[in-house]
Amino acid sequence: MSNPKKPAQQKTKPAGTSTQAIKVIPKRAGFRRAGYAFPEEGLTIRLSELTDEQLAQLENEPMLVVVPVEVEAPATAEADQTDPAKPAEEAAGE
């Protein structure tokens, strides 16, 4: 008698939960820091996507306004299409 295999369970947060992030608004459109370019309307970045060094660079940059925010966490691992082992520049070029 064979037992059917159970599907692998993914360790993700359930839909509707939130995660910590920052909203970064540049004082000049197109300003770049810590590997990011910031459009005029700003950019929201999850803290889990930043190293401690990047976060410090953003928070200490006088040309940027950094505001802590909460954003909805992705419901599944597929919702985040980037490979965390690859820098964003590599993932975008594939």
C-alpha positions as a printed NumPy array, in Angstrom:
array([[  0.   ,   0.   ,   0.   ],
       [  1.528,   3.314,  -1.016],
       [  0.902,   6.55 ,   0.758],
       [  0.237,   9.539,  -1.475],
       [  2.844,  12.256,  -1.133],
       [  1.728,  15.406,   0.603],
       [  2.396,  18.599,  -1.317],
       [  5.319,  20.585,   0.037],
       [  4.117,  23.353,   2.29 ],
       [  5.525,  26.81 ,   1.724],
       [  6.432,  28.903,   4.703],
       [  4.743,  32.201,   3.933],
       [  2.663,  34.725,   5.777],
       [ -1.081,  34.45 ,   5.252],
       [ -2.702,  37.045,   3.028],
       [ -3.715,  40.184,   4.835],
       [ -0.725,  40.346,   7.173],
       [  1.576,  43.319,   7.1  ],
       [  5.321,  43.778,   7.107],
       [  7.569,  46.728,   7.972],
       [  8.756,  48.943,   5.127],
       [  9.956,  52.453,   4.423],
       [  8.667,  55.034,   1.961],
       [ 11.631,  56.928,   0.531],
       [ 10.903,  60.276,  -1.127],
       [ 13.746,  62.126,  -2.855],
       [ 14.142,  65.879,  -2.707],
       [ 15.249,  65.643,  -6.359],
       [ 13.689,  63.133,  -8.789],
       [ 16.045,  60.395,  -9.944],
       [ 18.275,  60.617,  -6.865],
       [ 20.185,  57.369,  -6.3  ],
       [ 21.427,  55.816,  -3.067],
       [ 22.094,  52.302,  -1.716],
       [ 21.495,  50.677,  -5.109],
       [ 18.07 ,  52.298,  -5.671],
       [ 16.901,  55.127,  -7.943],
       [ 14.054,  57.136,  -6.452],
       [ 11.316,  58.579,  -8.684],
       [  9.641,  61.86 ,  -7.805],
       [  6.666,  60.091,  -6.14 ],
       [  9.002,  58.024,  -3.963],
       [  9.569,  54.318,  -3.545],
       [  8.361,  51.865,  -0.903],
       [ 10.902,  49.215,   0.13 ],
       [ 10.306,  46.332,   2.554],
       [ 12.892,  46.309,   5.35 ],
       [ 13.505,  42.634,   4.619],
       [ 14.91 ,  43.69 ,   1.217],
       [ 17.544,  45.985,   2.747],
       [ 20.798,  45.291,   4.523],
       [ 21.538,  47.227,   7.707],
       [ 24.129,  49.221,   5.738],
       [ 21.624,  50.173,   3.001],
       [ 19.037,  51.228,   5.585],
       [ 21.603,  53.426,   7.348],
       [ 22.614,  55.023,   4.024],
       [ 19.002,  55.859,   3.215],
       [ 18.137,  57.167,   6.688],
       [ 21.278,  59.328,   6.889],
       [ 21.006,  60.831,   3.398],
       [ 19.896,  64.484,   3.619],
       [ 18.493,  64.37 ,   0.049],
       [ 15.955,  61.697,   1.063],
       [ 12.893,  61.724,   3.31 ],
       [ 12.428,  58.269,   4.9  ],
       [  9.058,  57.427,   6.461],
       [  8.338,  54.085,   8.201],
       [  5.217,  52.361,   6.809],
       [  3.531,  48.968,   6.889],
       [  2.707,  47.16 ,   3.664],
       [  0.79 ,  43.996,   2.932],
       [  3.016,  40.929,   2.888],
       [  2.945,  38.755,  -0.22 ],
       [  0.423,  35.909,   0.143],
       [  2.711,  33.305,  -1.434],
       [  6.331,  32.844,  -2.341],
       [  5.342,  33.171,  -6.012],
       [  4.127,  36.717,  -5.357],
       [  7.759,  37.801,  -5.014],
       [  9.26 ,  36.974,  -8.402],
       [ 12.838,  37.989,  -7.562],
       [ 15.359,  35.442,  -6.361],
       [ 16.625,  36.717,  -2.973],
       [ 20.063,  35.264,  -3.745],
       [ 20.482,  37.559,  -6.779],
       [ 20.96 ,  41.327,  -6.741],
       [ 18.058,  43.243,  -8.285],
       [ 20.219,  44.297, -11.246],
       [ 20.86 ,  40.632, -12.207],
       [ 17.245,  39.562, -11.739],
       [ 16.016,  42.418, -13.946],
       [ 18.405,  41.444, -16.75 ],
       [ 17.179,  37.886, -17.087]])
